[in-house]
Amino acid sequence: MLFARFIKNRDGGAAPFLALAMLPLMGFMGAAVDYSRANSARTAMQSALDATALTLSKTAQNMAAGELSGKATEVFTALFDRPEVIDASVGTEFLSPQDGNFILKLTGSGKVNTVFSQLLGQSQISFTAKSEVLWGIKKLNLALALDNTGSMSSSGKMSALKAAAHNLLNTLKDAEKTPGDIKVSIVPFAVDVNVGTDNVSATWIDWTDWEAANGTCSKYWYSSKSSCQSNGGTWTPKSHSVWKGCVNDRDQNNDVLNTPTGSGAATKYRAHQASACPTAMVPLNHDWTALHNKVDAMTPTGNTNVTIGLQMAWQTLSDHAPFNAPAPAPDLDKVIILLTDGENTQNRWTSSSSVIDARTQKACDNVKAANIKLYTVRVINGDATLLQNCATNPTMYYDVDQADELNGVFSSIAQNLANLRIAK
């Protein structure tokens, strides 16, 4: 009787089954904890791989396969600090699908011992992570169009410019992988640009205006060719050897274009015996000592003609006469930094700021249309709107309120230029 009642009684019958079911349920919950630990370790490995790949991308193309593998392990091990991971390793694959372009692939792997998953028969969880970096080593042609007008003598501007320019050159020199990969031209400007007296015999210089203003009259009291000849005198131009090296604007519209010289009289630069002639420019080169010396030689003098400074800087980057720079190429960036501290005050034709501004804006537009990257820097004074519109984009315009801010601005630009050499 009692046995029959026991058999029929269903009270508490679920408890044994629940107890039995708890074992796999707790195993699955524990497995979730183990997999969470493994996923955390994998995330840390991914970050370490990405950082390793970026670090190696600076020098990978110059390493042998064994050296690259060893360096990858060294950098990765220093970055990946997860002692719970066992058998952590990193593999490398380096590819160069075309000249100047590179791919670095890193694959990391590791294991973590489980705690709870052992109840389900799994003692370890393995995982992998991958990182891939693509880049192209670019060359750089940089032109510095630097205001050397008289106003740069105030507020410590010229001293600050020199210090900033020296630092920029040092940064670029350090970024140069192969001599000649980075070339710089320096174009100090005032009303004119000084192309150097060694160009006195260059066919791209027009002497018409210079000879009309510099000479002697048989009737000695006349000082110009027109007044001399109109009064029956004989005009004898001075020797070109007394020329100081300055030229002013080309005929319009060549004054805002990089038209090759030799394409007609209108493409020639006009020799000008400027009383305020800045130090001579230097075309593109990678003689870092000569470039530093040129920066030191800059002296404030004369009025402001931003147009000719920008146009001549562009001309030094152009792959035709008179400077014959390297031709455009996918692995070459061409960049201009234009710095000024004042408004336009004088060019070959006028002293109207608004008229000269219009020529400057045309030059800016043409430079950008030619895919030249253009940075502009306004130092304390100058037409902010003109310079903002001149820059390639708003982030490439800098407004400096104090001269001592120039170093930070040039350092930022220099770093950006160095980074241009990593394409992706």
CORDA-V573119 format. One record per residue. N is the residue number from 1. RES is the residue in one letter. PHI is phi in whole degrees, 0 to 359 (none if undefined). Layout:
BEGIN
{{N:RES:PHI} {N:RES:PHI}}
END
This chain:
BEGIN
{{1:M:none} {2:L:294} {3:F:295} {4:A:295} {5:R:294} {6:F:297} {7:I:296} {8:K:280} {9:N:286} {10:R:253} {11:D:296} {12:G:77} {13:G:292} {14:A:281} {15:A:300} {16:P:298} {17:F:295} {18:L:296} {19:A:297} {20:L:293} {21:A:290} {22:M:295} {23:L:298} {24:P:292} {25:L:298} {26:M:294} {27:G:297} {28:F:293} {29:M:295} {30:G:295} {31:A:299} {32:A:298} {33:V:295} {34:D:298} {35:Y:293} {36:S:294} {37:R:295} {38:A:295} {39:N:293} {40:S:297} {41:A:294} {42:R:295} {43:T:299} {44:A:296} {45:M:296} {46:Q:299} {47:S:297} {48:A:294} {49:L:296} {50:D:299} {51:A:294} {52:T:296} {53:A:298} {54:L:294} {55:T:296} {56:L:289} {57:S:298} {58:K:287} {59:T:226} {60:A:303} {61:Q:291} {62:N:257} {63:M:252} {64:A:286} {65:A:302} {66:G:295} {67:E:295} {68:L:296} {69:S:298} {70:G:295} {71:K:293} {72:A:298} {73:T:296} {74:E:298} {75:V:292} {76:F:299} {77:T:298} {78:A:291} {79:L:268} {80:F:265} {81:D:252} {82:R:229} {83:P:297} {84:E:285} {85:V:274} {86:I:250} {87:D:58} {88:A:291} {89:S:210} {90:V:224} {91:G:248} {92:T:237} {93:E:219} {94:F:244} {95:L:232} {96:S:228} {97:P:296} {98:Q:205} {99:D:304} {100:G:86} {101:N:238} {102:F:221} {103:I:228} {104:L:242} {105:K:247} {106:L:241} {107:T:233} {108:G:251} {109:S:215} {110:G:188} {111:K:221} {112:V:232} {113:N:288} {114:T:271} {115:V:247} {116:F:272} {117:S:293} {118:Q:298} {119:L:297} {120:L:259} {121:G:90} {122:Q:246} {123:S:267} {124:Q:217} {125:I:239} {126:S:264} {127:F:208} {128:T:224} {129:A:213} {130:K:227} {131:S:221} {132:E:222} {133:V:239} {134:L:246} {135:W:205} {136:G:227} {137:I:281} {138:K:260} {139:K:270} {140:L:224} {141:N:247} {142:L:239} {143:A:247} {144:L:256} {145:A:261} {146:L:243} {147:D:297} {148:N:243} {149:T:285} {150:G:303} {151:S:292} {152:M:289} {153:S:280} {154:S:265} {155:S:57} {156:G:69} {157:K:293} {158:M:293} {159:S:297} {160:A:293} {161:L:297} {162:K:298} {163:A:299} {164:A:294} {165:A:295} {166:H:300} {167:N:296} {168:L:300} {169:L:298} {170:N:296} {171:T:298} {172:L:291} {173:K:299} {174:D:293} {175:A:277} {176:E:285} {177:K:281} {178:T:232} {179:P:309} {180:G:100} {181:D:295} {182:I:240} {183:K:233} {184:V:228} {185:S:247} {186:I:236} {187:V:237} {188:P:290} {189:F:223} {190:A:228} {191:V:286} {192:D:242} {193:V:238} {194:N:268} {195:V:268} {196:G:95} {197:T:291} {198:D:290} {199:N:264} {200:V:300} {201:S:258} {202:A:295} {203:T:284} {204:W:267} {205:I:250} {206:D:263} {207:W:260} {208:T:304} {209:D:292} {210:W:297} {211:E:292} {212:A:285} {213:A:256} {214:N:235} {215:G:178} {216:T:230} {217:C:249} {218:S:299} {219:K:260} {220:Y:302} {221:W:281} {222:Y:259} {223:S:247} {224:S:227} {225:K:298} {226:S:295} {227:S:291} {228:C:296} {229:Q:289} {230:S:291} {231:N:250} {232:G:82} {233:G:269} {234:T:250} {235:W:262} {236:T:241} {237:P:297} {238:K:289} {239:S:294} {240:H:297} {241:S:294} {242:V:269} {243:W:298} {244:K:272} {245:G:108} {246:C:275} {247:V:229} {248:N:242} {249:D:307} {250:R:285} {251:D:301} {252:Q:289} {253:N:264} {254:N:293} {255:D:291} {256:V:237} {257:L:233} {258:N:256} {259:T:308} {260:P:298} {261:T:290} {262:G:94} {263:S:263} {264:G:127} {265:A:300} {266:A:291} {267:T:268} {268:K:278} {269:Y:275} {270:R:271} {271:A:300} {272:H:216} {273:Q:272} {274:A:290} {275:S:289} {276:A:243} {277:C:255} {278:P:292} {279:T:298} {280:A:294} {281:M:288} {282:V:233} {283:P:292} {284:L:307} {285:N:197} {286:H:235} {287:D:274} {288:W:296} {289:T:294} {290:A:297} {291:L:294} {292:H:297} {293:N:297} {294:K:294} {295:V:301} {296:D:296} {297:A:279} {298:M:292} {299:T:221} {300:P:293} {301:T:194} {302:G:83} {303:N:270} {304:T:247} {305:N:224} {306:V:299} {307:T:303} {308:I:290} {309:G:297} {310:L:292} {311:Q:298} {312:M:291} {313:A:300} {314:W:298} {315:Q:298} {316:T:291} {317:L:266} {318:S:269} {319:D:271} {320:H:206} {321:A:299} {322:P:262} {323:F:255} {324:N:51} {325:A:289} {326:P:303} {327:A:290} {328:P:304} {329:A:205} {330:P:301} {331:D:259} {332:L:229} {333:D:257} {334:K:245} {335:V:222} {336:I:237} {337:I:249} {338:L:251} {339:L:237} {340:T:210} {341:D:238} {342:G:205} {343:E:276} {344:N:300} {345:T:234} {346:Q:196} {347:N:226} {348:R:297} {349:W:248} {350:T:207} {351:S:245} {352:S:279} {353:S:301} {354:S:294} {355:V:292} {356:I:292} {357:D:303} {358:A:297} {359:R:292} {360:T:298} {361:Q:297} {362:K:297} {363:A:297} {364:C:301} {365:D:299} {366:N:291} {367:V:299} {368:K:293} {369:A:295} {370:A:272} {371:N:65} {372:I:270} {373:K:285} {374:L:234} {375:Y:264} {376:T:232} {377:V:228} {378:R:257} {379:V:254} {380:I:69} {381:N:240} {382:G:122} {383:D:276} {384:A:298} {385:T:297} {386:L:300} {387:L:288} {388:Q:298} {389:N:291} {390:C:284} {391:A:296} {392:T:302} {393:N:207} {394:P:303} {395:T:287} {396:M:256} {397:Y:251} {398:Y:235} {399:D:247} {400:V:258} {401:D:270} {402:Q:231} {403:A:302} {404:D:288} {405:E:279} {406:L:299} {407:N:298} {408:G:296} {409:V:296} {410:F:293} {411:S:296} {412:S:296} {413:I:296} {414:A:299} {415:Q:294} {416:N:299} {417:L:293} {418:A:297} {419:N:287} {420:L:300} {421:R:282} {422:I:257} {423:A:287} {424:K:219}}
END
